[in-house]
Amino acid sequence: MTGQVGEDEALAALALIRAYVARDMYTARHILARWDTRDRAASFAAVVASSAATLLQRTAGADRDRALALADEALEIYQSLVLRDRQQVA
């Protein structure tokens, strides 16, 4: 991965996290369509996970338990959004 691609991928990861926080699924889908491709899916997932973990740790003031609680809360929100989307499709 070249330096510029890595920087662009990291920026996309942060933008994806922001889109999910804002519940902006339109933007999230477009970011994923661009970056979550077959040849780089694992790499992009790792960048997103690493970026999210860093944000959670900084938000929690390096308190691991608080960071985990925030991660759990984020997962609950995500799961409720997925459930809502499935119900809208059905």
Secondary structure, DSSP 8 states (H G I E B T S, - for coil): --HHHHHHHHHHHHHHHHHHHTT-HHHHHHHHHHH--TTTHHHHHHHHHHHHHHHHHHHTTT-HHHHHHHHHHHHHHHHHHHHHHHHHH-
